[in-house]
């Protein structure tokens, strides 16, 4: 008998059988869940991980019955679109918040560096008392002021 597959016929049969079983198993109905982990990362899956109450059903991939029709498909589509829209809005808000925080950090860094330059260039420091009179700082107070100024630079200019 003529063998068109050659000696790999058994291997090909295994691959074809596995493929049929794999694709056949995927035709069953599945609900897709979406949840956000403790690190803020969004996940999708056929099972909700962690707190099931925090997981949101995004899409039911089962085929609608004849009676469900277009209305159910539209509802499912709208739920998915709403979910995606909310996720995009949340990500945009997070990015904008992070950008605003970074702008404030940079502004405070500039202020702290400018203050540090003035402190480094100055030799005498004073404070004003309740009468508006100058009270010059002693060496210990000056060193404490320099340390606080450097700490401010370190904090804002990371």
ZAMIFI-173588 format. One record per residue: chain; y negated, z negated, x of N, C-alpha, C, O, CB in turn. Coordinates in steps of 0.001 Angstrom, whole numbers, plus 500000, padded with zeros to 6 digits. Glycine has a CB too. Example, Ala and Ser with C-alpha at 12.3 -4.5 7.8 and 13.67 -1.06 7.14 Angstrom:
// ZAMIFI-173588
[atom "A" [505690 492200 513190] [504500 492200 512300] [503300 492200 513200] [503319 491535 514236] [504473 490954 511308]]
[atom "A" [502250 492920 512850] [501060 492860 513670] [499970 492130 512900] [498862 491961 513409] [500598 494275 514084]]
// end
This chain:
// ZAMIFI-173588
[atom "A" [501183 500000 500833] [500000 500000 500000] [498762 500000 500872] [498743 499354 501919] [499997 498798 499055]]
[atom "A" [497745 500703 500463] [496513 500855 501221] [495597 499670 500934] [495357 499350 499770] [495811 502191 500875]]
[atom "A" [495077 499006 501985] [494230 497817 501847] [492790 498205 502163] [492457 498449 503323] [494716 496660 502786]]
[atom "A" [491916 498266 501127] [490530 498695 501354] [489688 497602 502010] [488647 497906 502594] [489889 499112 500035]]
[atom "A" [490112 496328 501931] [489341 495230 502493] [489783 494869 503906] [489156 494034 504557] [489450 494021 501603]]
[atom "A" [490812 495466 504365] [491306 495165 505697] [491903 493766 505738] [492463 493300 504746] [490184 495299 506729]]
[atom "A" [491791 493107 506855] [492399 491798 507019] [491537 490680 506444] [491999 489540 506384] [492664 491539 508478]]
[atom "A" [490328 490950 506026] [489422 489928 505500] [489507 489801 503980] [488606 489240 503357] [487994 490245 505905]]
[atom "A" [490577 490314 503379] [490697 490306 501925] [490725 488875 501386] [490088 488604 500368] [491960 491060 501491]]
[atom "A" [491428 487968 502021] [491516 486589 501552] [490153 485915 501651] [489768 485181 500741] [492566 485803 502361]]
[atom "A" [489418 486145 502732] [488082 485566 502905] [487114 486095 501863] [486314 485336 501316] [487548 485859 504304]]
[atom "A" [487179 487392 501584] [486313 487989 500585] [486632 487440 499206] [485721 487198 498414] [486449 489507 500598]]
[atom "A" [487902 487241 498905] [488303 486680 497620] [487748 485271 497438] [487303 484914 496347] [489827 486665 497499]]
[atom "A" [487773 484471 498503] [487230 483113 498446] [485726 483153 498191] [485218 482386 497374] [487531 482351 499755]]
[atom "A" [485016 484031 498876] [483562 484143 498718] [483197 484588 497301] [482293 484023 496685] [482985 485132 499746]]
[atom "A" [483892 485591 496792] [483613 486082 495443] [483903 484998 494410] [483119 484807 493480] [484445 487343 495142]]
[atom "A" [485003 484297 494559] [485355 483217 493620] [484319 482102 493665] [483895 481604 492622] [486753 482649 493944]]
[atom "A" [483912 481710 494861] [482897 480656 495001] [481584 481091 494371] [480909 480290 493724] [482679 480301 496486]]
[atom "A" [481214 482358 494555] [479977 482873 493961] [480021 482851 492450] [479047 482473 491798] [479711 484282 494438]]
[atom "A" [481152 483257 491891] [481293 483255 490432] [481208 481834 489898] [480544 481585 488891] [482627 483907 490010]]
[atom "A" [481867 480913 490558] [481825 479518 490117] [480418 478944 490247] [479963 478216 489365] [482816 478671 490927]]
[atom "A" [479731 479260 491327] [478384 478732 491554] [477413 479269 490526] [476630 478510 489954] [477898 479076 492959]]
[atom "A" [477452 480582 490280] [476526 481150 489308] [476910 480784 487884] [476042 480652 487021] [476471 482658 489455]]
[atom "A" [478170 480624 487636] [478606 480212 486304] [478176 478792 485987] [477853 478484 484840] [480112 480331 486183]]
[atom "A" [478169 477922 486992] [477763 476533 486779] [476279 476429 486501] [475849 475491 485829] [478121 475682 487986]]
[atom "A" [475479 477368 486998] [474035 477311 486811] [473587 477771 485439] [472405 477658 485115] [473362 478134 487849]]
[atom "A" [474480 478279 484637] [474078 478753 483316] [474005 477629 482307] [473581 477854 481174] [475033 479809 482827]]
[atom "A" [474403 476429 482678] [474319 475301 481753] [472868 474860 481618] [472041 475138 482486] [475206 474122 482232]]
[atom "A" [472569 474175 480530] [471205 473715 480269] [470827 472613 481251] [471657 471781 481616] [471066 473211 478816]]
[atom "A" [469567 472616 481675] [469082 471583 482586] [467636 471258 482251] [466842 472147 481942] [469215 472033 484063]]
[atom "A" [467307 469997 482314] [465930 469557 482125] [465349 469268 483497] [466000 468638 484330] [465844 468299 481193]]
[atom "A" [464142 469719 483733] [463474 469513 485005] [462484 468359 484844] [461699 468334 483896] [462755 470817 485484]]
[atom "A" [462527 467400 485779] [461636 466248 485762] [460677 466331 486944] [460989 466908 487986] [462440 464925 485800]]
[atom "A" [459511 465740 486752] [458503 465669 487802] [458114 464209 487954] [457895 463515 486961] [457254 466565 487475]]
[atom "A" [458026 463736 489206] [457565 462374 489441] [456840 462318 490778] [457002 463194 491628] [458747 461371 489413]]
[atom "A" [456042 461277 490947] [455278 461069 492170] [455821 459812 492835] [455925 458763 492200] [453734 460947 491880]]
[atom "A" [456170 459921 494129] [456722 458763 494829] [455612 457814 495273] [454432 458069 495029] [457548 459215 496042]]
[atom "A" [456000 456717 495926] [455035 455696 496326] [454055 456203 497381] [453016 455579 497595] [455763 454478 496852]]
[atom "A" [454361 457316 498043] [453462 457903 499042] [452542 458954 498438] [451746 459568 499149] [454268 458520 500172]]
[atom "A" [452648 459164 497121] [451788 460125 496451] [452316 461551 496474] [451606 462471 496069] [450444 460094 497069]]
[atom "A" [453539 461757 496937] [454110 463097 497010] [454808 463430 495686] [455555 462614 495146] [455107 463208 498202]]
[atom "A" [454555 464627 495178] [455136 465073 493919] [456508 465674 494168] [456694 466463 495094] [454217 466093 493224]]
[atom "A" [457469 465294 493332] [458838 465799 493440] [459260 466390 492100] [458768 465989 491045] [459818 464672 493878]]
[atom "A" [460180 467350 492160] [460793 467933 490974] [462299 467822 491133] [462816 467914 492246] [460349 469421 490766]]
[atom "A" [462999 467628 490040] [464444 467565 490130] [465091 467523 488760] [464404 467379 487748] [464862 466363 490933]]
[atom "A" [466426 467651 488722] [467144 467618 487456] [467417 466185 487015] [467844 465951 485884] [468453 468392 487569]]
[atom "A" [467171 465223 487908] [467300 463798 487583] [466047 463098 488072] [465552 463377 489164] [468589 463167 488230]]
[atom "A" [465541 462194 487263] [464365 461432 487675] [464797 460347 488636] [465703 459570 488335] [463631 460824 486454]]
[atom "A" [464162 460288 489783] [464472 459258 490774] [463558 458060 490557] [462436 458206 490072] [464321 459808 492219]]
[atom "A" [464035 456897 490913] [463197 455702 490812] [462986 455290 489375] [463933 455242 488589] [461858 455934 491477]]
[atom "A" [461753 454993 489030] [461397 454530 487691] [461425 455710 486722] [460555 456580 486774] [459999 453851 487691]]
[atom "A" [462412 455738 485850] [462587 456843 484913] [461402 456936 483959] [461075 458026 483489] [463891 456677 484124]]
[atom "A" [460757 455817 483666] [459619 455835 482754] [458414 456560 483339] [457566 457044 482590] [459231 454424 482387]]
[atom "A" [458323 456644 484674] [457206 457326 485307] [457469 458820 485481] [456550 459576 485795] [456911 456696 486651]]
[atom "A" [458697 459248 485283] [459038 460662 485415] [458600 461393 484157] [458692 460865 483049] [460561 460854 485665]]
[atom "A" [458133 462592 484343] [457640 463408 483244] [458547 464618 483092] [458839 465306 484070] [456167 463840 483480]]
[atom "A" [458992 464882 481867] [459815 466061 481627] [458908 467276 481667] [457970 467392 480878] [460577 465967 480263]]
[atom "A" [459195 468179 482591] [458335 469336 482781] [458875 470547 482036] [458132 471259 481360] [458191 469652 484263]]
[atom "A" [460161 470769 482167] [460703 472014 481600] [462150 471800 481238] [462927 471267 482032] [460561 473202 482591]]
[atom "A" [462513 472212 480045] [463902 472233 479610] [464348 473685 479710] [463893 474540 478950] [464081 471653 478138]]
[atom "A" [465238 473953 480651] [465639 475325 480918] [466731 475822 479982] [467179 476962 480108] [466103 475448 482333]]
[atom "A" [467158 474998 479059] [468177 475471 478129] [467571 476549 477238] [466379 476528 476934] [468744 474299 477276]]
[atom "A" [468385 477457 476840] [467888 478546 476000] [467606 478038 474601] [468418 477303 474038] [468896 479708 475953]]
[atom "A" [466476 478412 474029] [466196 477985 472661] [467159 478674 471699] [467564 479818 471907] [464727 478294 472277]]
[atom "A" [467501 477971 470677] [468398 478567 469689] [467630 479615 468900] [466410 479733 469019] [468994 477484 468740]]
[atom "A" [468346 480356 468112] [467719 481400 467304] [466651 480812 466387] [465621 481439 466137] [468776 482143 466477]]
[atom "A" [466909 479588 465882] [465970 479001 464926] [464702 478481 465602] [463655 478392 464962] [466644 477871 464166]]
[atom "A" [464785 478139 466884] [463608 477608 467569] [462540 478686 467750] [461368 478455 467455] [464004 477025 468931]]
[atom "A" [462924 479804 468210] [462037 480936 468293] [460866 480799 469248] [460888 480015 470197] [461530 481217 466980]]
[atom "A" [459849 481586 468962] [458695 481723 469851] [457855 480451 469915] [457271 480152 470956] [457829 482881 469398]]
[atom "A" [457786 479705 468829] [456941 478502 468824] [457410 477480 469857] [456599 476898 470577] [456934 477864 467431]]
[atom "A" [458717 477267 469925] [459256 476308 470897] [459038 476821 472315] [458686 476049 473207] [460764 476054 470643]]
[atom "A" [459243 478105 472529] [459001 478672 473850] [457537 478501 474242] [457236 478172 475389] [459394 480160 473881]]
[atom "A" [456643 478717 473314] [455220 478542 473588] [454894 477082 473905] [454093 476804 474797] [454388 479021 472395]]
[atom "A" [455510 476154 473179] [455279 474731 473448] [455765 474372 474855] [455084 473665 475598] [455995 473851 472389]]
[atom "A" [456945 474868 475203] [457487 474595 476537] [456580 475186 477615] [456290 474536 478620] [458916 475166 476669]]
[atom "A" [456142 476404 477398] [455255 477053 478360] [453952 476278 478483] [453463 476059 479591] [454974 478509 477947]]
[atom "A" [453389 475862 477360] [452133 475111 477386] [452299 473771 478088] [451407 473341 478819] [451617 474893 475968]]
[atom "A" [453444 473098 477873] [453699 471825 478578] [453742 472042 480079] [453177 471261 480845] [455025 471190 478102]]
[atom "A" [454415 473110 480496] [454496 473419 481918] [453119 473756 482477] [452749 473271 483546] [455464 474580 482159]]
[atom "A" [452365 474576 481768] [451018 474937 482227] [450102 473717 482284] [449317 473572 483222] [450410 476001 481305]]
[atom "A" [450199 472841 481288] [449396 471608 481297] [449757 470740 482485] [448882 470174 483140] [449595 470820 479995]]
[atom "A" [451041 470637 482757] [451493 469833 483883] [450972 470391 485202] [450489 469637 486047] [453016 469766 483906]]
[atom "A" [451064 471689 485381] [450573 472322 486602] [449056 472193 486724] [448534 471951 487812] [450977 473796 486633]]
[atom "A" [448357 472353 485609] [446904 472224 485611] [446481 470807 485989] [445547 470620 486769] [446333 472598 484241]]
[atom "A" [447165 469819 485438] [446857 468415 485752] [447134 468138 487223] [446351 467459 487888] [447686 467453 484858]]
[atom "A" [448232 468655 487727] [448570 468446 489134] [447513 469068 490042] [447113 468452 491029] [449953 469035 489448]]
[atom "A" [447055 470280 489723] [446008 470921 490523] [444711 470115 490476] [444053 469929 491500] [445757 472354 490026]]
[atom "A" [444345 469636 489282] [443124 468841 489144] [443230 467552 489951] [442269 467147 490604] [442851 468520 487664]]
[atom "A" [444390 466909 489910] [444592 465676 490678] [444477 465946 492180] [443853 465173 492906] [445970 465058 490353]]
[atom "A" [445075 467039 492640] [444999 467382 494059] [443567 467705 494468] [443124 467308 495547] [445915 468567 494371]]
[atom "A" [442841 468423 493614] [441451 468761 493906] [440606 467490 493983] [439783 467347 494887] [440887 469721 492833]]
[atom "A" [440807 466568 493040] [440068 465303 493049] [440388 464493 494295] [439497 463876 494880] [440390 464483 491795]]
[atom "A" [441637 464490 494702] [442033 463775 495915] [441372 464386 497145] [440881 463662 498011] [443559 463791 496072]]
[atom "A" [441359 465721 497224] [440708 466396 498354] [439210 466112 498381] [438644 465839 499439] [440950 467909 498285]]
[atom "A" [438567 466178 497207] [437127 465926 497135] [436808 464489 497521] [435827 464231 498218] [436597 466223 495727]]
[atom "A" [437636 463554 497069] [437433 462149 497419] [437581 461939 498920] [436789 461228 499539] [438423 461256 496659]]
[atom "A" [438600 462562 499499] [438817 462436 500941] [437665 463071 501716] [437249 462540 502746] [440153 463086 501345]]
[atom "A" [437149 464195 501235] [436029 464860 501907] [434772 463993 501829] [434039 463886 502812] [435764 466250 501276]]
[atom "A" [434516 463380 500688] [433357 462496 500539] [433491 461275 501441] [432518 460848 502063] [433198 462057 499072]]
[atom "A" [434682 460719 501513] [434933 459577 502385] [434697 459958 503845] [434129 459175 504606] [436367 459057 502193]]
[atom "A" [435130 461154 504236] [434940 461625 505599] [433457 461847 505897] [433000 461535 506997] [435730 462919 505830]]
[atom "A" [432694 462385 504931] [431250 462577 505132] [430559 461230 505356] [429709 461100 506237] [430621 463307 503913]]
[atom "A" [430930 460234 504554] [430335 458903 504711] [430709 458296 506055] [429876 457670 506711] [430782 457974 503571]]
[atom "A" [431964 458481 506468] [432402 457947 507755] [431607 458573 508891] [431177 457874 509808] [433903 458192 507958]]
[atom "A" [431411 459884 508834] [430660 460573 509890] [429202 460105 509917] [428637 459903 510992] [430724 462104 509686]]
[atom "A" [428594 459932 508746] [427209 459453 508689] [427111 458053 509272] [426196 457771 510046] [426684 459463 507238]]
[atom "A" [428038 457171 508916] [428033 455812 509458] [428312 455810 510954] [427778 454973 511681] [429064 454948 508736]]
[atom "A" [429136 456730 511420] [429413 456856 512855] [428130 457232 513595] [427827 456660 514642] [430525 457917 513115]]
[atom "A" [427387 458180 513061] [426133 458592 513686] [425150 457429 513745] [424508 457206 514772] [425514 459771 512923]]
[atom "A" [425035 456699 512660] [424144 455532 512624] [424573 454510 513673] [423739 453981 514409] [424140 454885 511213]]
[atom "A" [425866 454234 513741] [426377 453243 514687] [426150 453693 516132] [425783 452877 516977] [427873 452991 514440]]
[atom "A" [426362 454968 516425] [426151 455468 517784] [424676 455403 518170] [424337 455039 519296] [426665 456909 517910]]
[atom "A" [423808 455755 517236] [422368 455676 517516] [421952 454235 517790] [421164 453975 518699] [421552 456249 516337]]
[atom "A" [422472 453315 517019] [422178 451899 517232] [422705 451454 518598] [422050 450692 519309] [422797 451037 516103]]
[atom "A" [423905 451943 518955] [424487 451581 520250] [423610 452078 521398] [423423 451362 522382] [425909 452159 520382]]
[atom "A" [423075 453285 521288] [422193 453827 522325] [420952 452953 522461] [420546 452624 523576] [421791 455286 522000]]
[atom "A" [420350 452575 521338] [419158 451717 521395] [419479 450360 522029] [418679 449819 522794] [418582 451511 519981]]
[atom "A" [420647 449821 521707] [421044 448533 522280] [421258 448670 523785] [420843 447802 524553] [422329 448004 521598]]
[atom "A" [421899 449749 524206] [422162 449945 525636] [420867 450151 526427] [420780 449770 527595] [423092 451145 525840]]
[atom "A" [419871 450752 525790] [418607 451020 526480] [417659 449824 526451] [416688 449800 527208] [417925 452221 525858]]
[atom "A" [417907 448859 525623] [417003 447708 525483] [417412 446592 526432] [418585 446419 526761] [416995 447191 524027]]
[atom "A" [416402 445840 526858] [416685 444706 527737] [416421 443376 527045] [416996 442355 527421] [415849 444802 529004]]
[atom "A" [415561 443382 526042] [415231 442141 525340] [415440 442343 523849] [415084 443381 523289] [413770 441698 525635]]
[atom "A" [416019 441343 523223] [416296 441400 521799] [415644 440210 521118] [415569 439112 521669] [417816 441426 521528]]
[atom "A" [415182 440457 519923] [414575 439358 519183] [414933 439461 517711] [415376 440500 517221] [413048 439352 519367]]
[atom "A" [414730 438381 517048] [414902 438288 515605] [413600 437715 515074] [412794 437204 515851] [416155 437396 515200]]
[atom "A" [413379 437787 513793] [412167 437196 513230] [412537 435942 512462] [413531 435905 511737] [411425 438201 512313]]
[atom "A" [411722 434922 512635] [411956 433692 511873] [411289 433807 510503] [410758 434861 510153] [411417 432448 512644]]
[atom "A" [411319 432731 509738] [410784 432753 508371] [409277 432977 508332] [408747 433372 507294] [411117 431457 507666]]
[atom "A" [408570 432733 509442] [407124 432959 509507] [406777 434351 510026] [405600 434690 510142] [406473 431910 510391]]
[atom "A" [407772 435147 510334] [407538 436482 510862] [407327 436502 512359] [406978 437541 512919] [406359 437090 510190]]
[atom "A" [407530 435383 513015] [407356 435268 514461] [408623 435758 515174] [409734 435592 514671] [407033 433798 514863]]
[atom "A" [408442 436354 516333] [409566 436808 517131] [410243 435616 517792] [409603 434742 518376] [409110 437829 518186]]
[atom "A" [411586 435620 517672] [412398 434624 518364] [413386 435421 519221] [414263 436109 518699] [413144 433635 517344]]
[atom "A" [413228 435316 520543] [414059 436100 521456] [415457 435494 521549] [415635 434276 521550] [413411 436175 522856]]
[atom "A" [416453 436402 521628] [417844 435974 521694] [418195 435548 523111] [417715 436123 524088] [418781 437097 521222]]
[atom "A" [419046 434524 523202] [419521 434116 524522] [420666 435037 524956] [421093 435897 524185] [419982 432624 524511]]
[atom "A" [421158 434862 526168] [422174 435767 526731] [423445 435801 525878] [424034 436864 525681] [422525 435341 528161]]
[atom "A" [423857 434662 525386] [425067 434599 524548] [424870 435368 523242] [425768 436087 522804] [425438 433129 524243]]
[atom "A" [423715 435221 522627] [423423 435941 521387] [423317 437444 521638] [423760 438244 520814] [422123 435417 520758]]
[atom "A" [422740 437823 522754] [422635 439246 523106] [424026 439843 523284] [424302 440935 522788] [421797 439436 524398]]
[atom "A" [424898 439134 523989] [426258 439627 524199] [427009 439757 522875] [427755 440715 522672] [427020 438695 525148]]
[atom "A" [426814 438804 521989] [427446 438864 520665] [426927 440072 519884] [427700 440762 519220] [427180 437558 519871]]
[atom "A" [425610 440330 519965] [425012 441476 519280] [425576 442787 519838] [425893 443701 519076] [423471 441449 519422]]
[atom "A" [425702 442879 521166] [426264 444089 521792] [427727 444293 521350] [428147 445418 521077] [426179 443987 523351]]
[atom "A" [428483 443206 521286] [429881 443281 520860] [429988 443762 519421] [430834 444597 519102] [430560 441918 521009]]
[atom "A" [429136 443240 518559] [429146 443661 517147] [428765 445130 517011] [429336 445851 516193] [428183 442790 516315]]
[atom "A" [427799 445571 517813] [427385 446975 517775] [428531 447881 518229] [428783 448919 517617] [426140 447197 518663]]
[atom "A" [429214 447493 519289] [430352 448283 519778] [431479 448289 518756] [432130 449316 518562] [430860 447729 521124]]
[atom "A" [431718 447168 518106] [432759 447078 517075] [432437 448033 515910] [433332 448660 515344] [432889 445612 516557]]
[atom "A" [431161 448127 515571] [430742 449042 514511] [431018 450493 514903] [431489 451282 514084] [429248 448851 514198]]
[atom "A" [430723 450842 516154] [431017 452203 516631] [432517 452462 516579] [432958 453511 516111] [430487 452411 518076]]
[atom "A" [433291 451505 517060] [434756 451651 517055] [435299 451816 515650] [436229 452592 515429] [435414 450447 517716]]
[atom "A" [434727 451095 514701] [435212 451149 513317] [434907 452494 512665] [435779 453069 512014] [434588 450023 512495]]
[atom "A" [433693 453004 512824] [433284 454205 512109] [433620 455496 512843] [433697 456552 512214] [431819 454154 511850]]
[atom "A" [433819 455441 514136] [433997 456677 514906] [435435 456840 515381] [435666 457250 516519] [433052 456696 516105]]
[atom "A" [436367 456536 514559] [437788 456651 514917] [438189 458091 515022] [439347 458389 515314] [438671 455942 513898]]
// end
